[in-house]
Amino acid sequence: MIRVLVVEDQKIMQKYFEYMLSQEPEFKHVQTVADAEEAVGICSYSAIDIVLMDVQTFHNHDGLKAGKAIREACPHTKILIVTSLIDPKVLERAKSGCADSLWYKDHGEEEIKAVLEGKAKHQPYQKKPPKEQPFQLLVDIQGKMAEGKSVGYKKWATKFNLKEMSKTLLFLQEQKISSAEELRERAAAATERYHAMGDSIKAAETRLAEIAVLKTHIINYAKTRPVYDAYRKSGYSKKFLEAHREEITLHKAAKAAFDEAGLQKLPKVKELDAEFAELLTKKKASYPDYRKARNEMQELVRAQKNVERFFAEEKDTTEKTQTR
């Protein structure tokens, strides 16, 4: 089991890493601290395999400096520096012996897991191929979290669950959503797909109800027809009506239903039964895809709302400041 120490002073990123580690049985989250200097002390008396170290931590203590101290005192401990900014100075210091690897916060969750497990060799010092586009939305969000100083951010952090936003970050990375516009488009498409499937199921349910009612009318019509024929032959006798009111009422109701539906020829009960069975089977078979579409829509809409709230607080605060 890989024992991991998290060194991060931003609450939302703490939750992000803790949640990620909790999802993998091979990782053991030992502790989370906000101060890099505190991490040096912990590693001196506790067996730590990997330290996830932020570049700048609580009290402006240097994560790279602490990483170098830990590597010198505990050679078996690996230092994985995490940062949201691509700074040449940070890269140079990391290469000088302050870290074993470096992970940008806009990279995917699977990549950091692979690095932590030792299944992949991270190469942070090589430039990305030109064709690869950065997840600008993640960069923007993580940049805001890294600042963590604005009034807007603090207001947002007090109103919304930090753990929820960390889940949103994981979701955006897994889905490879690179912009707010793409998030809106995918949320809209998922919503449309969900409602279309819902409409299809409702249409099937409506038809199933129609078949059930029509079948009842056809059966009642057939059963009461001899009585109604006798009623007609009696010259619509009131005495006959009183004696057979229930049958005659059912017959008239069935005839009215057929006329309303515009039926020139009544379908056979066996045909209705076959249609009913087929519709019911299709309806039941569509539920797994319907639930999947609903879950996808809910996840995308939830992520969209979280992102919009996150940036709306910042925008609202900026506008208020400018009007003062």
N, C-alpha and C positions, 0 to 999 in steps of 0.2 A: 504493500500500500504506500502511495506517495504522500508524504506529509508536507502540507503546504501552509506557509505563513503569508498572509495578505497584509501589505503595508500601503495604505491608501487613506487619505484624509477626507475625501469626499464621500458623504453617506451613500449617495446613489450608486457610486462605483463600488463601494463596499458590498452593497446588496447584490450588485451585478455579479461580482466574483464569487460571493458566498453561494448565491443561487446556482451558478454554473458548477461549482465544485460539488454541491449537494446532489446534483443529478447524476454524478459518476461515482460508482462504488469503489473504483481504484484510487480515488482521491480522498484524503482525510484532511479536512480543514482544521488546522490546529488552533489558529487564533487570528484575529484581525486587529491591527494597531494603526493609529494615525501618524505616529512619529517614527521616522527612520532610525533615530538613535535608540529608541526603545527596542527596535528589531535587532540591533546589534547585540543587546543584552540577552534577549530571548534566545538567539542562536548560540550563545555561549554556554547555555545550560540545558537547552532542549534540542532533541534530534530533529532537525528540519532538513528536508530533502530539497525543497524549492522555495524561494522567496519571490513573490510577486511584488515588485518594488516600484512605487510611483517615483517620478523624477524629483518632484518637489513636494515635501510632505508638511505635516503640522509644524508650526513655528519656523517655516521656511527652511527646515532641515533638508540637507542634500541627500537624495536617495542614491545617487551614484557614489558619493563618498562613503555612505553607509554600506553599499554593496561591496565596495573594495575592501572595507574593513572586515566584513563577514567572510569574504573569499579567502582573505589572508589567515583569519583565525579558524575558519571551518572549511577546509578545501573541498570536503565532500558536498557542501551545500551549493546548489546552483542558484544564480541570481538572474531572474528574468525581469528586466526593466520594462515598465509599461508607460506609454506616453501618447498624448493626442496630437503633439506637434512635431513636425519633421525639422529638427534643429541640427545643423551640421556639427555644432559644438557638442551636443549630446552624443551624437554618433562617434565623434572622435574620442570623447572621454570613455564611452562604453567599450570601444576597441582597445583602449589603453589598459584594460584589466579591471574595470569597474563592474563588468557584467558578463554573463555567459551568452546572453541573447537579449534581443530587444523586440518588443511587440507593440505595434501601433494599434491604438484603440479602434481604428476604423477597419481592422482586419476581422475575419470571421471567427466565430466561436470554435469551429472545428479545427482551425489552424492552431489556436493557442492550446487546445486540448492535446493535439498531436505533439506539440513542442514539450508540453508538460510531461507527457507519457514517454518521451524520448523516441517516438515513432517517426518523427520528422526532424530534419535539421533546419532550423530557421535561419535564413540568411538576410538579416535586416540591413546589411550595408550595401546590398545590390539594388540598383534602381529597378522599379517595376517596368515591365515592357510597355511601350507607348500605347498599345491597344487596350491595356487594362485601365478602366476608369475607376477612380476612387468613389466610395459611397459618401457623396458630399453631405447628404442628410445626416449620416452618422457623425461625420466630422463636425458639422455645425452643432449638433446636440452635445457631443462630447466636449466640444470647445466651450460651450456654455457651462457644462458641469465642471470643467476644469477651472474656469474662472471662479464660479461660485460666490462672487462678491456682490453682484448687482442686487438692487432692491427687488427687481422682478423675479430673479431666481429664488431669493429667499422667500418671497411671497408665494411663489409656486410650490416650493418645497414644504411649506407649512400647510398647504391646501390638498396636496396630492400624495398618495402613497409612493414612497421611494422604491419599494420593492416592485410595485406595478410598473414603474418606468424602466426598471432594470429588465423586467420581462419583455417590455416593448423593445428595448435595445437588442436583446437576444433574438426576438422575432424578426426585426428588420434585417439583422445580419443573416439569419438563416434563409430568409426569403430573398435576400440580395436586392433589397429595395434601395435605390440610390438617390431618390429625390422625393420631396413632398408631393410633387405633381404625379409621379409614378404611384405613390401611396394612395392618392386620391382616386386615380384612374382604376387601380386594382380594387379598391374598396367599392367603387361605384359598379364595376363589372361583377364583383362577387355578390353585391346586393341585388343587382338585376337578375343574375343567375338563380339566386335563392328564391326571389319572388316568382320567377318564371316556373320553377319547379313546384313551388307552393300552389300557384294557379293551376298547374296541371293536376296536382293531387286533388285540389278542390273541385275541379271539373269532373274528375273521376268519381268523387264522393257524391256530387250532384246527380250524375247519371245513375249511380248505384241506387240512390234514393228514388229516382224516377222509375227505374226498372221495378223496384220493390212495390211501389204504389200501382204501377200499371199492371203488374202481375196479379195483384190483389183484385183490381177492378175486373180484369179478364176472367178470373176464377169466379168472382161474384156474379158477373154478367151471365156466364154460362150456367151457373147453378140456379139463378132466379129467372132465367128466360121462360121456362114453361109456365111459371106463375104469372109473369107479366103478360104472356100471350093469352092466358085465360082471363086476365083482368081486362085486356083489350076486347076480347070476345064478349065479355059481360056488359060491354058498353060503358066501361069505366065506372062500374057500380060502386057506390059509396059503401055499401055493405061488404062487398068483396075487398075493397081497399082497407076497411077496418080489420078485416080478418087476416089480411096478408100485408099489413103496412111495412113491416121490416124488410121483407123480400123485395117489395115494389120500390121502397126507398133506395135500397142497395143497387137495384137495377137502374134506376134513374140516375143515380150518382155516377155509376160506371159509364152510362151512355153520355152524360154531360162531359166527363173526363175525356172520352174518346173524341167528342166533337171539338173540345178546346184544343186538343193536341193535333187536330186535323187528320186523324187516322181514317183512311178510306178502307183499309183492310187491317184487321187485328193480327199482330204477330203471334206466333205460337209460343206457348209457355216454355217449351224446351229450348227454343232459340233465345228467349230472354234469360233463361238459366245459364246457358252457355256464355252469353255476353256478360252476365253478372260475374260468373266465375273467372273469366278472362280479365275483366277490369279489376277485380279484387286481387288477383295474383300480381298484376302489374303494379297496383297501388302499394302492396306490401313490399314488392321488390324495389320500389323507388325510395323507400324510407331511408336505407343506409346512405344513399347518395344525397338525399335531402338533408339528413342530419350533418353530413360532411360539408355540404354547401353552407348550411347555417353556421357551423363552427368556423369555417373559413371567413365568412362574412363578418361574424362577431369579432374575430381576432383582428381582421384588417380595420374594421370600423373603430375598435377599441384603440388600436395603435394610432390611427388617424386622429382621434380625439385627444389622446395623450400628447401627441406631437403638436397639435394645434394649440392646446392649452399651454404647453411648455413655452412656445414662441409668442403666444398672445399676451402672456403676462409681461414678457420682456418688452413687447411693442407698446403695450398700454402704459408701462412705466416710463418708457422713453418719451412718449407723446405728452404725458403729464409733466415730465421734467422740462420739456421744450416750451410749454405754455406758461410756465412760472416766470 
